Amino acid sequence: MKCPGQDSRYWKPGAIFDVKCPGCGEMIEFFKDDTRRRCPNCGQEVPNPEMDFGCAAYCPYAEHCLGGLASEKAGDSKLKIMKAGMAKTLRSIYQNDSRKVARGANFLELCEEIGKKEGADLGIVVLSGFAKLLLEHDTGFGKFRDSVEELMKRLLETGADEKLAQDCLSLLERALSGQIREEQDIKNYNVIKDASLIADFEAEGRKDWDELSKSLLTESARQMAHIRAAVHGS
């Protein structure tokens, strides 16, 4: 039995759509279950801003589809559902500016990708990255201490639980005040910083990956840069 959410026979209008490449402006056709696609014009990999992030956390047929893996998949899907909420908020605050939405989506994907390889706390890393995007955007939040209540509201709207949201805000507060001491906190925040550097680098269309790698803090991000440098011949 194929899950109806993944069976194209059950897809509604809008399941196939076009996204403008943030690098060159070419329109890229996406299916709703694509994670990312490569631009046919400039070759840049573009994350799907409309990604359907899964059903295992809430679907009553998850156990039937996934068997004993349902609980494990539900944990993974919780993060995916949160990311879907983040993507919706980003589209709203950026007013569907395709470049900013794509940069934000790419940043969050990089937080997860690098975080997995570094053994970071994925929920904290991705949600803290989202909070960082909110702080960077001129949403009227003001200084961090004056923004905590509004930030908490935004984080909870993604589907995150209160403890996770509080842990993320605590991490950001310690980072902004230069008071990160715990090894895991340092690892988590280094992942966020590297993801931000790479996302900015790609949004600017730069190719000097070897130069960027000198500024990266995690081994996984440096390896990513070296691989892309070889691909692009920089």
C-alpha positions in Angstrom: 0.0 0.0 0.0 1.4 3.4 -1.0 0.9 6.3 1.4 -1.8 8.6 -0.2 0.3 11.6 0.8 3.1 10.4 -1.4 1.0 9.0 -4.2 0.7 11.5 -7.1 -2.8 10.3 -7.9 -4.0 12.0 -4.7 -2.2 15.2 -5.2 -4.2 18.4 -5.3 -3.5 21.4 -7.6 -0.3 23.2 -6.5 1.6 19.9 -5.9 3.7 20.8 -8.9 5.0 24.4 -9.0 7.8 26.6 -10.1 10.4 28.3 -8.0 12.8 31.1 -9.1 16.5 30.1 -8.8 18.1 32.5 -6.3 21.3 32.4 -8.3 20.2 33.3 -11.9 16.5 33.8 -11.8 15.7 30.7 -14.0 12.4 29.0 -13.1 12.8 25.5 -11.6 9.9 23.0 -11.6 9.4 21.3 -8.2 7.2 18.4 -7.2 5.9 18.8 -3.6 8.0 15.8 -2.4 11.3 17.1 -3.9 13.8 18.0 -1.2 15.9 20.1 -3.6 16.5 20.4 -7.3 19.4 21.6 -9.4 18.9 24.7 -11.5 19.1 23.7 -15.2 20.7 27.0 -16.1 23.4 27.7 -13.5 23.6 24.3 -11.7 22.9 25.7 -8.2 21.1 23.3 -5.9 17.9 24.9 -4.6 15.9 23.6 -1.6 12.2 23.2 -1.9 10.5 26.0 0.0 7.2 24.2 -0.2 8.5 20.8 1.1 5.9 18.4 2.4 7.7 17.4 5.5 6.1 14.0 6.3 3.2 12.4 8.1 4.6 9.9 10.5 4.2 12.2 13.5 0.4 12.4 13.1 -0.9 10.0 10.4 -3.1 7.3 11.9 -1.8 4.8 9.3 1.9 5.4 10.2 2.2 2.1 12.0 0.7 0.3 9.0 3.1 2.0 6.6 6.2 1.9 8.7 5.8 -1.0 11.0 8.3 -1.0 13.9 10.0 2.1 12.4 7.0 4.3 13.1 8.2 5.6 16.5 11.7 6.4 15.0 10.1 8.0 12.0 7.8 10.0 14.2 10.7 11.6 15.9 12.3 12.5 12.5 9.0 13.8 11.3 8.5 16.1 14.3 11.6 18.1 13.1 10.2 18.0 9.5 6.9 19.4 10.6 8.6 22.1 12.6 10.6 23.0 9.5 7.4 23.2 7.5 6.2 25.8 10.0 9.4 27.7 9.8 9.2 27.8 6.0 5.7 29.2 6.2 6.8 31.9 8.5 9.8 32.8 6.4 7.6 33.2 3.3 5.4 35.5 5.3 8.1 37.7 6.8 10.1 37.9 3.6 6.8 38.6 1.7 7.6 35.8 -0.8 11.0 37.3 -1.8 12.3 34.2 -3.6 16.0 35.0 -2.9 15.5 35.5 0.9 13.1 32.6 1.2 15.6 30.3 -0.6 18.5 31.6 1.5 16.6 30.9 4.7 15.5 27.5 3.6 19.0 26.6 2.5 20.4 27.8 5.9 18.0 25.6 7.8 18.8 22.6 5.6 22.6 23.2 6.1 22.0 23.4 9.9 20.5 19.9 9.7 23.0 18.5 7.3 26.1 19.7 9.1 24.5 19.1 12.5 23.9 15.4 11.7 27.5 14.9 10.7 28.8 16.7 13.8 26.6 14.9 16.3 24.8 18.2 17.2 21.3 18.4 18.8 19.3 18.7 15.6 16.2 20.2 17.1 18.1 22.8 19.0 20.3 23.6 16.0 17.6 24.0 13.5 15.2 25.9 15.8 17.9 28.2 17.0 18.9 28.8 13.4 15.3 29.8 12.8 15.3 32.1 15.8 18.5 33.6 14.4 16.8 34.4 11.1 14.0 36.1 12.9 16.4 38.2 14.9 18.3 39.1 11.7 15.1 40.2 10.0 13.6 43.6 10.7 10.5 42.4 12.3 10.4 44.9 15.2 11.8 42.4 17.7 14.5 44.9 18.7 17.2 43.7 21.0 17.3 40.0 22.0 16.2 40.6 25.6 13.3 42.7 24.4 12.4 40.0 21.8 12.2 36.9 24.0 8.4 36.8 24.3 7.7 37.3 20.6 10.5 34.9 19.7 9.0 32.2 22.0 5.6 32.7 20.4 7.1 32.3 16.9 9.0 29.1 17.9 6.0 27.5 19.5 4.0 28.2 16.3 6.3 25.8 14.4 5.1 23.0 16.6 8.1 23.0 18.9 7.5 22.2 22.5 8.1 24.8 25.2 11.2 23.2 26.6 12.9 22.9 23.2 12.0 26.5 22.4 13.4 27.7 25.8 16.6 25.7 25.3 17.1 27.4 21.9 16.6 30.9 23.3 19.0 30.1 26.2 21.6 29.0 23.7 21.2 32.2 21.7 21.3 34.4 24.8 24.6 32.7 25.9 26.1 33.0 22.4 25.2 36.7 22.1 26.7 37.4 25.5 29.8 35.3 24.8 29.0 32.9 27.7 28.9 29.6 25.9 31.0 27.1 27.9 29.5 23.6 27.6 31.1 21.5 24.8 27.8 20.5 23.3 26.6 24.1 23.2 29.8 25.1 21.4 29.3 22.3 18.9 25.6 23.3 18.3 26.4 27.0 17.8 29.4 26.3 15.6 27.1 24.3 13.3 24.8 27.3 13.1 27.6 29.7 12.3 29.0 27.5 9.6 25.6 27.0 8.1 25.1 30.7 8.0 28.4 31.3 6.3 27.8 28.7 3.6 24.2 29.9 3.0 25.4 33.5 2.6 28.3 32.3 0.3 25.9 30.4 -1.9 23.3 33.2 -2.0 26.1 35.6 -3.2 27.0 33.1 -6.0 30.6 32.9 -4.9 32.8 30.0 -6.0 36.0 30.4 -4.0 35.2 27.5 -1.7 38.8 26.9 -0.6 39.0 30.5 0.8 35.7 30.1 2.6 36.9 26.8 4.2 39.5 28.8 6.2 36.7 30.6 8.1 34.6 27.4 8.9 34.6 26.0 12.4 33.5 22.4 11.9 35.2 19.6 10.1 32.0 18.6 8.3 31.5 22.1 6.9 35.1 22.2 5.8 34.8 18.9 4.0 31.7 20.2 2.3 33.6 23.2 1.1 36.5 21.2 -0.2 34.1 18.9 -2.1 32.3 21.8 -3.7 35.7 23.5 -4.5 36.7 20.3 -6.4 33.3 20.3 -8.3 33.6 24.0 -9.2 37.3 23.9 -9.9 38.2 26.7 -7.4 
